[in-house]
Amino acid sequence: LHVIPNGVDIDRFRGVGADREAALRAKYELGSGPIVLFVGTITPRKGVKELMHAAADVLTTSEGDVRFVVVGKTDMEPEYMADVQAVVESGRIGADVVFTGFVPDDEIPVFYDLADVFVLPSFEEGSSIAVTEAIATGTPVVGSRIDGIRQQIEDAVHGRLVEPGDVDALAAALVDVLENDEQRAAMASALETRAEELSWPRITERIVDVYAEVRG
């Protein structure tokens, strides 16, 4: 059995430029501080409610004007979205959490480039496109220790892995990555190598090799 992950166009996620970053910060009122980014639909399996609980903890302990930016459709499961908003309101973190809703495709690389940390606290995932895009940008990933994500990144090398649903561990991992500049830089360097492994030319080579092996 050969498992080959999704590839990514790494050129699309590099060289975004300061002008586009500044424009996006202004458009979505993201401030000038660190950004924790989530990209995906707001559904229970993505762990967004747990992320908001963790965000409340992070915002009371971390340094700097951290913003949590949630990029993705908010109307897939209205009742769940209402639960997420209730957590935001009860935690009094509405000023520091931005729900963008659906965004144009050309803004996606800019969001990743702006982010200091990408977070995906899912309860289930395949080979996540969002994680692959974060890797391509060199953005450290804090994700759930589940098969899909665990196959994409290595704990303490490319980011941090925590048990799904463990809000305390998720918050601690986010604070650890956000506040350790040296560690974040080392992760970004490791991610650059990992991104090359996931580039479409490398993935294509692996697919061709499997077909050649099967052909004999």
C-alpha positions as CSV (number, residue, x, y, z in Angstrom):
1,L,0.0,0.0,0.0
2,H,1.4,3.4,-1.1
3,V,0.1,6.5,0.6
4,I,0.8,9.7,-1.4
5,P,-0.5,13.0,0.1
6,N,-2.1,15.9,-1.7
7,G,0.3,18.2,-3.4
8,V,0.4,22.0,-3.3
9,D,1.5,24.8,-5.6
10,I,4.1,26.2,-3.3
11,D,4.8,29.2,-5.6
12,R,1.2,30.4,-5.0
13,F,1.9,30.7,-1.3
14,R,5.3,32.5,-1.4
15,G,6.2,36.1,-2.1
16,V,2.8,37.5,-1.2
17,G,4.3,41.0,-0.6
18,A,3.9,43.6,2.2
19,D,1.4,45.7,0.2
20,R,-1.2,42.9,-0.1
21,E,-0.7,42.0,3.6
22,A,-1.3,45.6,4.7
23,A,-4.4,45.8,2.5
24,L,-5.8,42.6,4.0
25,R,-5.1,43.8,7.6
26,A,-7.0,47.0,6.8
27,K,-9.9,45.3,5.0
28,Y,-10.7,42.9,7.9
29,E,-9.5,45.2,10.7
30,L,-6.9,42.8,11.9
31,G,-4.7,45.2,13.8
32,S,-0.9,45.0,13.8
33,G,-0.4,42.2,16.3
34,P,0.1,38.4,16.0
35,I,-2.5,36.4,14.2
36,V,-3.8,32.9,14.9
37,L,-5.5,31.6,11.7
38,F,-8.1,29.0,11.1
39,V,-9.3,28.1,7.6
40,G,-12.2,25.8,7.0
41,T,-16.0,25.5,7.3
42,I,-17.4,26.1,10.8
43,T,-18.7,22.7,11.6
44,P,-18.5,20.5,14.8
45,R,-15.8,18.1,13.3
46,K,-13.5,21.1,12.9
47,G,-13.4,21.9,16.6
48,V,-14.1,25.6,16.2
49,K,-16.1,25.8,19.5
50,E,-13.1,24.3,21.3
51,L,-10.8,26.7,19.5
52,M,-12.9,29.6,20.9
53,H,-12.6,28.3,24.4
54,A,-8.8,28.0,23.9
55,A,-8.8,31.5,22.4
56,A,-10.3,32.9,25.6
57,D,-7.4,31.3,27.6
58,V,-4.8,32.5,25.2
59,L,-6.0,36.1,25.2
60,T,-5.7,36.3,28.9
61,T,-2.2,34.9,29.1
62,S,-0.3,35.8,25.9
63,E,1.7,38.9,25.2
64,G,0.7,41.3,22.4
65,D,-2.5,42.1,20.7
66,V,-3.3,38.6,19.4
67,R,-6.2,38.2,16.9
68,F,-7.9,34.9,16.1
69,V,-9.0,35.0,12.5
70,V,-11.5,32.4,11.3
71,V,-11.7,32.1,7.5
72,G,-14.6,30.1,6.1
73,K,-18.3,29.8,5.6
74,T,-20.3,30.4,8.7
75,D,-23.7,29.2,7.4
76,M,-23.1,25.5,6.9
77,E,-24.6,24.6,10.3
78,P,-26.4,27.6,11.8
79,E,-27.0,26.0,15.2
80,Y,-23.4,25.2,15.7
81,M,-22.3,28.7,14.6
82,A,-24.7,30.0,17.2
83,D,-23.0,27.8,19.8
84,V,-19.6,29.2,18.7
85,Q,-20.8,32.8,18.9
86,A,-22.1,32.0,22.4
87,V,-18.6,30.9,23.5
88,V,-17.2,34.1,22.1
89,E,-19.7,36.2,23.9
90,S,-19.4,34.4,27.2
91,G,-15.6,34.7,27.0
92,R,-15.9,38.4,26.1
93,I,-13.4,37.9,23.3
94,G,-15.5,39.4,20.4
95,A,-13.1,42.2,19.9
96,D,-10.2,39.8,19.3
97,V,-12.0,37.2,17.1
98,V,-12.7,37.9,13.4
99,F,-15.0,35.8,11.4
100,T,-14.4,36.6,7.7
101,G,-17.0,34.3,6.2
102,F,-16.2,33.2,2.6
103,V,-13.3,35.0,1.1
104,P,-12.0,35.3,-2.5
105,D,-9.5,32.7,-3.5
106,D,-6.7,35.2,-4.1
107,E,-6.9,36.3,-0.5
108,I,-6.2,32.8,0.9
109,P,-2.4,32.9,0.5
110,V,-2.3,36.4,2.1
111,F,-4.1,35.2,5.2
112,Y,-1.6,32.3,5.6
113,D,1.3,34.7,5.1
114,L,0.0,37.1,7.7
115,A,-0.5,34.3,10.2
116,D,2.0,33.6,13.0
117,V,0.3,30.3,13.7
118,F,-2.2,28.2,11.8
119,V,-4.6,26.1,13.9
120,L,-6.7,23.1,13.0
121,P,-8.3,21.5,16.1
122,S,-10.3,19.0,14.2
123,F,-11.8,15.8,15.5
124,E,-11.4,14.1,12.1
125,E,-9.5,15.0,9.0
126,G,-8.2,13.3,5.9
127,S,-5.1,14.9,4.3
128,S,-6.0,18.5,5.1
129,I,-5.6,20.9,2.2
130,A,-5.5,23.8,4.8
131,V,-2.6,22.2,6.6
132,T,-0.8,21.7,3.3
133,E,-1.3,25.3,2.5
134,A,0.1,26.4,5.8
135,I,3.1,24.2,5.2
136,A,3.6,25.8,1.8
137,T,3.6,29.2,3.5
138,G,6.0,28.2,6.2
139,T,3.4,28.9,8.9
140,P,3.8,26.7,12.1
141,V,0.8,24.4,12.6
142,V,-1.0,23.6,15.9
143,G,-3.3,20.7,15.1
144,S,-5.0,17.7,16.5
145,R,-3.1,14.5,17.0
146,I,-5.3,12.6,14.5
147,D,-4.2,10.5,11.5
148,G,-4.7,13.0,8.8
149,I,-2.8,15.8,10.4
150,R,-0.2,13.5,12.1
151,Q,0.8,12.3,8.6
152,Q,1.4,15.9,7.5
153,I,3.4,17.4,10.3
154,E,5.8,16.2,13.0
155,D,5.2,17.4,16.6
156,A,7.8,20.0,17.8
157,V,9.3,20.1,14.3
158,H,6.6,21.7,12.1
159,G,4.3,22.8,14.9
160,R,2.5,21.2,17.8
161,L,0.1,18.3,18.0
162,V,-2.5,18.0,20.8
163,E,-5.3,15.6,21.6
164,P,-8.6,16.5,19.9
165,G,-11.0,18.3,22.3
166,D,-8.3,19.1,24.9
167,V,-8.8,22.9,25.3
168,D,-6.1,23.4,27.9
169,A,-3.5,21.6,25.8
170,L,-4.6,23.6,22.7
171,A,-4.3,26.9,24.5
172,A,-0.9,26.0,25.9
173,A,0.5,24.9,22.5
174,L,-0.7,28.1,20.9
175,V,0.9,30.3,23.6
176,D,4.1,28.3,23.4
177,V,4.4,28.8,19.6
178,L,3.3,32.4,19.7
179,E,5.7,33.5,22.4
180,N,8.8,31.6,21.3
181,D,10.3,33.5,18.3
182,E,13.3,31.2,18.0
183,Q,11.2,28.1,18.0
184,R,8.8,29.6,15.4
185,A,11.7,30.4,13.2
186,A,13.1,26.9,13.4
187,M,9.6,25.5,12.6
188,A,9.4,27.8,9.6
189,S,12.7,26.5,8.3
190,A,11.6,22.9,8.7
191,L,8.4,23.7,7.0
192,E,10.3,25.0,3.9
193,T,11.8,21.6,3.5
194,R,8.5,19.9,4.1
195,A,6.8,22.1,1.5
196,E,9.3,21.0,-1.1
197,E,8.4,17.4,-0.4
198,L,4.7,18.3,-1.0
199,S,5.3,20.3,-4.2
200,W,3.4,19.0,-7.2
201,P,6.5,18.0,-9.1
202,R,7.7,15.9,-6.2
203,I,4.2,14.4,-5.7
204,T,3.9,13.7,-9.4
205,E,7.3,11.8,-9.3
206,R,6.0,9.6,-6.5
207,I,2.8,8.8,-8.4
208,V,4.7,8.0,-11.6
209,D,7.1,5.8,-9.6
210,V,4.1,3.8,-8.1
211,Y,2.7,3.2,-11.6
212,A,6.1,2.1,-12.9
213,E,6.4,-0.3,-10.0
214,V,3.0,-1.8,-10.7
215,R,3.7,-2.1,-14.4
216,G,6.9,-4.0,-13.5
